[in-house]
Amino acid sequence: MWFDNQAEEAATFYVSVFRNSRIVSVVRYPEGSPAPAGTAMTVSFVIDGLEFQALNGGPRYTFTEAISFVVRAETQDEIDHLWEKLTAGGSPGRCGWLKEKFGLSWQIVPPVLVELLGDPDPERSSRVMQAMLPMGNLDIAALRAAADSPAAPV
């Protein structure tokens, strides 16, 4: 992950949001580097078993929605917790997507969404899709209700 100068702050934030996460190491810029001596150059960290590397490389590159991290959240409480933490200082999107305060895009997805969207009944999966499209923070009960609602009369 390329940051201007927030790699250590971002990594610290991410490991505070996700369980089973930790900072592995911080390599600091030495004297005579392109950044002030002692500031983080790279930060290695783990989010729930997945390793990441953050670099303070300056303002040359920024995040776009072309890349996002999908987080599997089993329960509504977990979805709500992650949504609240990651949107703080960031911005909510639709369909479970959000952009956090460092500009990185995430999607918080309950496994039941994939199950419901993949339902062999096309009307059922279509109702789930229509329910999901306007949602920001995904609502498991509302998605299930959409799937289970009777078909509209023709």
C-alpha angles and dihedrals in degrees: 000000000000117000132176095228106319102087096115093043091048094047091049089050094049094050089050091055101046126057120236090030133130146163109256101187145338121213112199130209112257126220113293094030127130089256130050112285112262097026117121115271097177133004121197115201142161126227110196093325098320116112122224135181122208122195130196096216102152131255097308096104132033134186121264133188088255086089124042137159118237114213120197110221115185101196138036089243090056092047091049093047094050092043092052094047097043097044093050102113090359133077134264120233134187132279093026095307123131139166115226127214094275092054099254117137122229134178119207107207132179113216089234089069092064090046093050095044089050094051111138089229103084093201091054094048090045091055090051091050092050091049092048099047098075095037122105103184104031115245113209095196092051092048091051091046091053091050092049098042115112117257113266114254115258 
